Amino acid sequence: MAESTGTVPVPPFTVDRSSPVPLYFQVAQHLEDAIISGLIPPGTLFHNEIQLADDLGLSRPTMRRAMQHLVDKGLIVRRRGIGTRVVQPKVRRQLELTSLYEDLRSTGQEPTTTLLSFETVEADEEVATHLGIEAGATVARLERLRSANELPIARMTNYLPERFADLDPETLAEQGLYQLLRARGVVLHSATQTIGARTASPGEARLLGEPRGAALLTMQRTAYDDHGIAVEYGTHLYAASRYSFEIDLLTP
């Protein structure tokens, strides 16, 4: 997605004053849709809030609340002396048994993958425990850098049982891992997953295009097939500035 550095007015929009939806939320939703669709590209500077309010015929407090809503969602940032700028929208991922590749494709983004390594190694105690095998058993280990819109999002390290060591490296760089497992007849059924956070090491920051010491999201996942057999253990790092997880909560 191309980045803009100019100032643009708000795309044409008319608030519905008869709607029960608050005016600030109508404006915020309109701007969010324009940012995510690329109509307002990353890097764009907004007019100041006074001008925006006048353009839309809104009060300044209403416009200020709408912009704060976008700040809270990580879509824009305010910088003293610079103004309000659009940032790259985060990838928001539902906590479901899907791969990052599938999630990016489902939101209209085109993922790209750099295969950093693909080798067979001996499983250490951690990997062996998650895959339900003996320590020292041979496993396939692959490490990939997943990007979208030419920006790195995640470094993914996956361990697979030895029977998957013949996966084609070129295909691993072109498709999602779960897609390849399904093509091999694996029926993914369930997974256990742990999410955390930590700061990036210098090497991790360089790889993910983040500043030294930036916040990273971490995820460890063990996926099981329909027979309850572990088929994949992954330990992934995500750039927190461009990525988040979403959880739907229901009352009991």
N, C-alpha and C positions, 0 to 999 in steps of 0.2 A: 504494500500500500504506500503510495507516495506521501511524503510529508510536506505540509504547507507551512510557510512562515509569515503569511500575510494576515490581515485582519478582515473578517467577513461579517456581514450582517446575519441575523437569524433568518433561516429559510422561511418562506411565507407560511404564516400560521395564524389562525383566528381562534382565540379562546372561546369556550362555550360557557357563558356566565349563567346559563340555566342548568348546567350539569351539577350533580352532587359531588363530582370530583373537584377537589380544591384547585384553584387557579394555578398555584405554584407547581402542583404536581402535573397538570396538563402541560405546562411549559417545559418542565424538566423531562417529561416523557418524550415530548417532541424533539428536544435537543439530544436526548440519549439515542433515540432512533436514528437521527441524522449522523451522529458520531459513529455508531456501530455500523451503519450502512456504508460509511465512507463519504457521505455527502459533505460532512465537515471532517476533513482529514486530520490526523495527528499533527501537532505543531501549529495549528491555526490559533490565532489570537482573537478573542472576542472583543467587541466594543465594550466600554465600561458599563457597569450595571445601570447607571443613570440613563445612558443612551439606549440600552436594551429595553429598559422599562418604558421609555418614551416611544420607542419603535412599536412596542406591542400594546401600548395603552394601559399599562399596568402600574400599580404602585411600586415604589422602590423596595419596600419591605417584601412584597410578593416576589419580585425579581431576585432579590438577595436570597430569599429562602430557596427558590428554584435552583440557583447556582450552587448554594451550599449542598443541596441534595446531590448534585453531580460531583461535587468535591468528595462527599462521603462515599460515593460509589467508585471513586478512583478514576473518573473520566476526565476531569479537568484539575488543574492546579493553579493556585494563586501565588504570584511572586511579586513582592513589593518592588516597585520601580519598573516592572515588566508588564504586568497585567495578568489576565486569566487565559491560560493556554490549554488546548486540548492535548491529552496524552494518549498513548496507545491503549485502547481498551483491554482490560484484563480478559484472559480466557477463564470463564467460569465453568467449573466442572461439577456436575452432579455426582454424588457418591454412589455410583452404580458399577456393575461389572462390565465396564467397557474400557477400551484402551484410549490413550490420549489421541492417537491417530484418528480413531472413530469420532471422538468428541469434537476435534477440530473440523473434520469433514462435515459433521452434522450441523455446525454453525456457519457453514459457507466459507470457511478458511481453508487454504491449501497448505497442508503440512509438508515439510521437507525434512529429510532425515540424513544425518551424516553418521555412517557406521564407524565408530572409533576403534572397536576391536571385536573379534569373534574367535573364541578359542575354547579348547577343552581344558579343564583344570580339575584338581582334586577338591572335593567339597570340604570346607572347614566345618567346625562344630555348628556355627550359626546356620549356614546354608543347609547342612545335613538335617538339622532339627526341623527347619521349615519345610523341606522337601520329603521328610520322612524316610531318609536313607541313611546308610552308614557313613560316618566321617571317613574321608579319604576316597569315597566312590567318585567316579568320573562324572562330571556334569558339563554342560555347555554354558559358557559365560559370554554374554554379549553386552556391549556398552554402546549407546547411541546418543546423539545430540538431536533433539527434536526442535524444529523451529516452525514459525508461522509468520507470514508477512515479512519474511527475511529477518526476523528477530528470534534469537534463541530463547526457548521457553524452559526446556528441561534436559537434564542429563539423566539417562535411564540405564540402570544396570540390572540385567535379568539373568537368573540362573534356571536352567531347564534340565530335566533328566537326560541321560546320555542318548536316549533314542531320538532326541531332536537335534543332535549334533550335526546332522547332515542338512540342516536348513540352508538354503541358498543365500549367501551374503548379499548378492545384488538385490534379491527379492526383499531381504530384510531392510534394505535402504529405500524401498519403494512402497512397502505395505506395512500395515500394523501387525504386531506380533500375534494378537488374538485372531486376526483374520487368517494368518498362516496356520495357527493351531487348529482352527475350525476346518480349514482345507485338508488337514491331516486326519480328520475324523474326530477330533476332540470336542466334546460337548461341555462347555464351561458352565458350571452349575452354581458355585458359591466362592466366596473369598473371605479371608480375614485381613483387616487393614488397620494400620496405625499411622496417624498423621501427627507431625511435630514441626518444629522450627529451630533454626540455628543460624549463625552467621557464616558467610562464605569464606573459604580459605582463598588466598591469592590466586591459586590455579583455578578454582571453581568460579571465582568472580570473572577472570579473563574469559573462560569458556562460555559463560552465560551472558557476557557483555554487561556485567554489573560492577559497581564500584567496590573497592576493597572493603570487606566487612559488611556487605549488604545482607539483608535478611533473605533467607531461603526457606521455603516450605520443604519438608521431608515427608516421604511416604514409603512405608514398607507394606508389601501385599503378598500374600500367598493365595494362589488361585487353585481351585479343585475342580475335577471333572465330575460327571454325574455318577461315578462310582466312589467318590470321596477320596480319590487319589490326587495328591499334589502334582500339578503340571507346570507350575511356574512360581518362582520367588523373585520379587523385584524390590529394589531399593533405589528410589528416585529422588532427585533434587529439582526443585522448581524455583524460578525467579519470582519472588513474591510481588515484585512490582508489576508483573504481567500475568499473574496467575492466582486463582483462588478456588477453593472448594465450596460447594453449596450443599446444604443438608436440609431436606424437607422434614419437618417435625409434625407429628400428628398427636392429638390427645388420645389417651388410652380409652 
